[in-house]
Every structure is written in C-alpha cells, then in structure tokens.
Amino acid sequence: MNREIAEGENVFELVLDGDEAAAERLCAACRTLLDECHKTVVGQKDVLEQIVLALLARGHCLLVGVPGLAKTLMVRTVADAMALSFNRIQFTPDLMPADITGTELLQIDRTTGERAFRFIHGPLFANVVLADEINRTPPRTQAALLESMQEHQVTVGGQRHLLPDPFFVLATQNPIEQEGTYPLPEAQQDRFMFNVMVDYPDENEEYEIVRATTSGPAARINRVITAEQLVEMQQLVRRVPVAPFVAKYALRLTRATRVKEAAAPDFVRKYVSWGGGPRASQYLVLAAKARAVLHGRPCASTEDVRAVAPPVLRHRILLNYAAEADGITPDALIAKLLAAVPTD
C-alpha cells in the first residue's frame, strides 16, 4: 500500500496491497456507525459524515450552527455508538483553565500524616470531548485547549499528563449570538480540521424530527466500534495511497488562497486578507484519504479533495472589507476557487 504512485497512473486500478479486507471492514464499520447515529439524528447526513471523516483522520471538528439543530445530540450519539469515554464541557464566561485540564490538590495520608500533591484529572481526560459553545469562554480558557488538541497532553505544575488515545475535541459554536461571547482566535480555529456548517433541516426532515421526539422513548444506540478498532482504522487511513497529482492539486488549492502567490486568482486578491497555511494542505489530503475509504475506494482522488475543501478551508480564509461589502462568504469564495483551479 505504501508504494509510490506514478504521475498519470490509473489510481482506481490500484489495490491496498494486502489490506483490501481491512479496508472493506473499515468501510462496513463506518456505515454501521452512521446507521446507528441516524437512529436518533434525523437528516444531517453530510454533517455526520464529516464528523466521522475527522475521527478517521485524527482531527478535531468545529460545528457551527444556530441553537436547536442537534449539534450536541450528534456529538453525543457518535460517542455513544463507539466504546469511547465521553465528557461534555459547557463553556461559560467564568470557566477557568484548571476547570478543564485538572488541578493539583494537597492530600494527607491519614495513617502516616505524609502530605503530597495529587493531580486530579479534568474533563479533558476522555476519548471524546464535547466543548459546548466554545465561544462563550474567555481566550485564556480557549487557549488551554491548544496543547491538548495539538499534543494530546496537558501540562500542570510543570508535569505533562498524556490524554487518552484516541482523543478528539468536537466543539460547537453559535454564530448569531454575539453578546457575552469571545470570538475564537484564528490560531485556535486552525487546530480544527473541519469547520462544519450545520443548517436547518428540510420540511420532511423537520416533520420527522417533530414526530420522533414527541412520541415514545428514544431509540437505543448500540456500540459498534471499540477504541482499539478506531485506532486500527486511523492507521489504515494513513496508509491509503495518494497519487502525486492529487496531492499537488490539494497544494494548489491551498496556495491559491494566498494573496501574495503568483497563481492566486484575481478574486482572491480582491477579497482575501489571509489564506490557508500548510496545515490546510495536510488536512485536505488526510480528509480525502478518509473519504475514499469511507466510500469503498482504494485511493484518494481529486474529487475527494474537492468534496472536503469547504469544511477544511472555510475557517482558514480571512476575508476583507471588500468581500463583506459585496456579500462574499467563505463558501462562495471556495466555490469560485474550485471552479478556477484546474485538477490536472
């Protein structure tokens, strides 16, 4: 599976060199996971799939949407469908860093009288952490997540404490309420692999939501994936081959968002202040690998890169005042970008 793929080679004829059965099991397990989630979550197919893609690629996910769109329910359901520990942190203006990372307490041994500091784990010590309304807490507490998201550890009192493996932060954010909120810094947003927009359901889906939630008990969610299986799936995704022209396409997409690049389109120079960094290219390729396996294909393609471009890039493109004046959104600019950057 790790062999080099030549330029122009037909990647769809390649196989995963002995891992075909493992890839089929991964695909089947992900489909079963999504089926379990849809027992309680109506619609939101793309959102759930993007959450699963982030899990497979060892990334973190930011869910943005107005209240009442089941953001918290989706995260909780995904955690319930896997044999993973889960903690929810309700972010508030008075939340302190130690409230999420943990703290050292002085304890006394009653038999010997000996005193010693003992580290008490905070809610970050779980496989899946739901950071609910992350923009409601001050930057000091938001920054406490940076080390855990990037290094999978926390440092308290000069001592490093490793977080469980696997470890994911799935955060929610309300885009319409600005009073009492602290906008998430760009450096913090860049740690999230995906920025997922959660939209209103259509009429049929909303009817089904009303019907299902006002009659009878909620459906029982079965645990279909263990932590060990998830780690194995993540390792398999890393080994999925990517043709050089696919990786270069992801690179061209990212570099085209930068105003100072010679290949940047005119509309990027007009509307963009800052574009995506190298992490955007990395996540485009990783997410494309995960999507390929999720859909039962042995190799990532440029179509996979195009499909994951909006959630990967929308929070990494900083628009200027001209874009705001002309009503240009990050998603609209990404759509223009996908049309402008050639795939070959």
C-alpha positions in Angstrom: 0.0 0.0 0.0 2.9 2.3 0.6 4.4 2.1 -2.8 4.9 5.3 -4.9 2.2 6.1 -7.5 3.5 7.4 -10.7 2.2 10.6 -12.3 -0.7 9.8 -14.6 -1.1 6.2 -13.3 -4.7 5.0 -13.1 -5.1 5.2 -9.3 -8.5 3.5 -9.4 -6.9 0.2 -10.6 -4.6 0.1 -7.6 -5.3 -2.1 -4.6 -4.3 -1.7 -0.9 -1.5 -4.3 -1.1 -2.9 -6.9 1.3 -5.2 -4.6 3.2 -8.2 -5.0 1.0 -10.1 -6.9 3.6 -9.2 -4.4 6.3 -10.4 -1.6 4.0 -13.7 -3.4 3.5 -14.1 -3.8 7.3 -13.4 -0.2 7.8 -16.0 0.9 5.2 -18.6 -1.5 6.7 -17.9 -0.4 10.3 -18.3 3.3 9.3 -21.5 2.6 7.5 -22.8 0.7 10.6 -21.7 3.7 12.8 -23.6 6.1 10.6 -26.7 3.9 10.6 -26.6 3.8 14.4 -26.3 7.6 14.5 -29.3 8.0 12.2 -31.5 6.2 14.8 -31.6 9.4 16.8 -30.4 12.1 14.4 -32.7 12.9 11.5 -31.1 14.1 8.3 -27.7 15.9 8.6 -26.1 13.2 6.5 -23.2 15.4 5.4 -22.5 16.7 8.9 -22.4 13.2 10.4 -20.1 12.0 7.6 -17.7 14.9 8.1 -17.6 14.1 11.8 -16.7 10.5 11.0 -14.1 11.7 8.5 -12.5 13.8 11.2 -12.4 10.9 13.6 -10.8 8.6 11.0 -8.1 11.3 10.2 -7.4 12.0 13.9 -8.7 15.6 13.5 -10.8 17.9 15.6 -14.2 19.3 14.4 -15.9 22.6 15.0 -19.7 22.6 14.5 -21.2 26.0 13.7 -25.0 26.5 13.7 -27.9 28.2 15.4 -29.4 26.6 18.5 -31.7 23.7 18.2 -30.1 21.9 15.3 -29.0 18.9 17.3 -25.2 19.7 17.3 -24.8 18.4 20.8 -27.0 15.4 20.1 -24.9 14.4 17.1 -21.7 14.5 19.0 -23.2 12.6 21.9 -24.7 10.0 19.6 -21.4 9.4 17.7 -19.6 8.9 21.1 -22.4 6.5 22.3 -22.1 4.4 19.1 -18.4 3.8 19.9 -16.9 2.3 23.1 -15.2 5.5 24.0 -15.2 7.7 27.1 -17.1 10.9 26.7 -17.2 14.2 28.6 -19.2 17.3 27.9 -17.8 20.7 28.9 -20.3 23.6 29.0 -18.1 26.6 28.3 -19.2 29.7 30.3 -17.6 33.1 30.9 -16.4 32.1 34.3 -14.7 28.9 33.3 -11.0 28.7 34.2 -8.3 26.6 32.5 -7.9 24.4 35.6 -11.6 23.6 35.3 -11.0 21.7 32.1 -7.4 20.5 32.4 -7.4 19.4 36.0 -5.5 20.6 39.1 -3.1 19.5 41.8 -4.6 19.1 45.3 -2.7 18.6 48.5 -3.7 15.3 50.2 -2.8 14.0 53.6 -2.2 10.3 54.3 -4.2 9.7 57.5 -2.0 6.7 58.5 1.4 8.3 58.1 0.5 12.0 58.1 2.5 12.5 55.0 1.4 15.3 52.7 1.7 15.1 48.9 0.2 16.8 45.8 -2.0 14.6 43.7 -3.2 15.6 40.2 -6.9 15.4 39.7 -7.9 14.8 36.1 -10.2 17.4 34.5 -12.9 16.6 31.9 -10.4 16.8 29.1 -9.3 13.3 30.0 -11.7 11.4 27.8 -11.6 10.0 24.3 -14.3 12.3 23.0 -14.7 15.8 24.5 -17.6 18.0 23.6 -16.7 21.6 24.0 -20.2 23.1 24.0 -20.5 26.8 23.0 -16.7 27.2 22.9 -17.0 30.9 22.0 -18.7 31.7 25.4 -15.5 31.3 27.4 -12.6 33.8 27.6 -9.4 33.4 25.5 -7.4 32.2 28.5 -9.6 29.1 28.8 -9.8 28.6 25.0 -6.0 28.6 24.9 -6.0 25.8 27.4 -7.3 23.6 24.7 -4.5 24.3 22.3 -1.9 22.0 23.9 -4.4 19.2 24.3 -5.6 19.4 20.7 -2.1 19.6 19.2 0.0 17.5 21.5 -2.7 15.2 23.1 -1.4 16.2 26.6 -1.8 18.8 29.3 0.9 20.4 31.4 0.0 21.3 35.0 2.6 22.3 37.6 5.4 21.6 35.2 4.3 18.0 34.7 3.0 16.6 31.5 0.0 14.4 31.6 -0.9 12.3 28.5 -4.5 12.3 27.3 -6.3 9.0 26.3 -5.8 7.6 22.8 -7.8 8.2 20.7 -8.6 11.8 21.6 -11.0 14.2 19.8 -12.3 17.7 20.6 -15.7 18.3 19.0 -16.7 21.9 19.7 -20.0 23.7 19.0 -20.4 27.4 18.3 -23.4 29.7 17.9 -22.8 32.1 15.0 -25.7 34.5 15.7 -25.4 35.5 19.3 -22.5 37.9 20.0 -23.3 39.2 23.5 -21.2 37.6 26.1 -19.1 35.7 23.6 -15.4 35.7 22.7 -14.7 35.0 19.0 -12.4 32.0 18.6 -8.9 33.2 17.7 -7.6 32.2 14.3 -4.8 30.2 15.8 -7.3 28.2 17.7 -9.6 27.7 14.7 -6.6 26.4 12.7 -6.3 23.5 15.1 -9.7 22.2 14.0 -9.5 20.0 10.9 -13.1 20.8 9.9 -15.4 23.8 10.3 -18.8 22.1 9.7 -21.8 24.3 9.0 -25.0 22.8 10.5 -28.0 24.1 8.5 -31.8 23.9 9.1 -33.4 20.6 8.1 -35.8 20.5 5.1 -39.6 20.2 5.6 -39.8 16.4 5.6 -36.8 16.0 8.0 -38.3 18.6 10.4 -41.6 16.7 10.3 -39.8 13.5 11.2 -37.9 15.3 14.0 -41.2 16.5 15.5 -42.9 13.1 15.1 -39.9 11.2 16.6 -39.3 13.5 19.6 -42.9 13.9 20.7 -43.8 10.2 20.8 -42.3 7.2 22.5 -38.8 6.7 24.0 -35.6 7.5 22.2 -34.0 4.7 20.1 -31.3 2.7 21.8 -27.8 3.2 20.4 -25.6 0.1 20.1 -21.8 0.4 20.5 -20.4 -0.8 17.2 -16.7 0.3 17.3 -14.2 0.0 20.1 -11.2 2.3 20.8 -8.8 -0.4 19.5 -10.7 -0.7 16.3 -10.8 3.0 15.8 -7.0 3.3 16.2 -6.6 0.5 13.7 -8.9 2.3 11.3 -6.9 5.5 11.7 -3.7 3.7 10.9 -5.2 2.2 7.8 -6.4 5.7 6.6 -2.8 7.0 6.9 -1.6 4.2 4.6 -4.1 4.9 1.9 -2.0 5.9 -1.2 -2.3 9.3 -2.9 -1.1 10.0 -6.4 1.3 12.9 -6.7 -1.2 14.8 -8.9 -3.9 14.5 -6.2 -1.5 15.9 -3.5 -0.4 18.6 -5.9 -4.0 19.6 -6.5 -4.6 19.9 -2.8 -1.5 22.1 -2.6 -2.6 24.3 -5.5 -6.0 24.8 -3.8 -4.3 26.0 -0.6 -1.7 28.2 -2.2 -4.4 29.8 -4.4 -6.0 31.2 -1.3 -2.8 33.3 -0.5 -2.9 36.9 -1.9 0.9 37.1 -2.5 1.0 33.9 -4.6 1.6 34.5 -8.3 -1.1 31.9 -9.1 -3.7 33.4 -6.9 -6.9 34.3 -8.9 -7.9 37.9 -9.2 -11.0 37.4 -6.9 -8.7 36.1 -4.2 -6.5 39.2 -4.4 -9.7 41.3 -4.2 -11.5 39.6 -1.3 -8.9 37.8 0.8 -6.7 39.2 3.6 -5.0 35.9 4.6 -5.2 32.4 3.1 -4.7 28.9 4.4 -1.4 27.6 5.7 0.4 24.3 5.3 -2.0 22.6 7.7 -4.8 23.2 5.2 -2.9 21.2 2.6 -2.2 18.4 5.1 -5.9 18.2 6.1 -7.1 18.2 2.5 -5.0 15.1 1.8 -5.9 13.3 5.1 -9.6 14.0 4.7 -9.5 12.9 1.1 -7.9 9.6 2.2 -10.6 9.1 4.8 -13.4 9.9 2.4 -12.0 7.5 -0.2 -12.0 4.6 2.2 -15.4 5.6 3.7 -16.9 5.3 0.2 -15.2 2.0 -0.5 -12.4 3.2 -2.8 -8.7 2.2 -2.5 -7.1 5.6 -3.3 -7.9 9.2 -2.8 -8.9 11.2 -5.9 -9.1 14.9 -6.8 -12.9 14.5 -6.3 -12.3 13.6 -2.7 -10.2 16.7 -2.2 -12.9 18.9 -3.8 -15.6 17.3 -1.5 -13.7 18.1 1.7 -12.4 21.6 0.6 -15.3 23.6 2.1 -15.0 22.3 5.7 -11.2 22.4 5.6 -10.8 25.9 4.1 -13.8 27.9 5.3 -12.2 28.8 8.6 -8.7 29.3 7.2 -9.6 32.0 4.7 -9.9 35.5 6.3 -11.9 37.8 4.1 -11.5 41.6 3.9 -14.0 44.5 3.9 -14.4 44.4 0.2 -15.8 40.8 0.5 -18.2 41.9 3.2 -19.4 44.9 1.1 -20.0 42.6 -1.9 -21.7 39.9 0.2 -19.0 37.3 -0.5 -18.9 34.5 2.1 -16.0 32.0 2.6 -18.2 29.2 1.0 -18.9 31.4 -2.1 -15.2 32.1 -2.5 -14.3 28.4 -2.1 -16.8 27.5 -4.8 -15.2 30.1 -7.1 -11.8 28.7 -6.2 -12.8 25.1 -7.0 -14.0 26.3 -10.4 -10.8 28.3 -11.1 -8.1 25.8 -10.0 -7.6 23.0 -12.6 -7.5 19.4 -11.4 -4.7 18.4 -13.8 
